[in-house]
């Protein structure tokens, strides 16, 4: 059964926020993650035995909504460790010339047509 990130994070907000550098020292306004990282260089947080991508957690908490199945949370700043919700957007997968994958931004007002997962 899939789970709702918000339920697992509630008790761990203090520990999560302690790992985010919101000092404003980053020139692009990024909030770098100081905790553990995945092998791909994304921030990772563990709560109640679940490992979660930090940027997905922050997007979910900031917008108080679940990420629909098949959609991705991407960084406008292209900094994988950035946790600033203003730098995050939701996108659908398509084709990209450099990576072979393309992501099309999905307007938040249009998310209702996507099935919501419990992740």
Secondary structure, 3 states (H helix, E strand, C coil): CCCCHHHHHHHHHHHHHHCECCCCCCCCCCCEECCCECCCCCEEEEECCEEEEHHHHHHHHHHCCCCECCEEEEECCCCCCECCHHHEEEEEEECCCCCCCEEEECCHHHHHHCCECCC
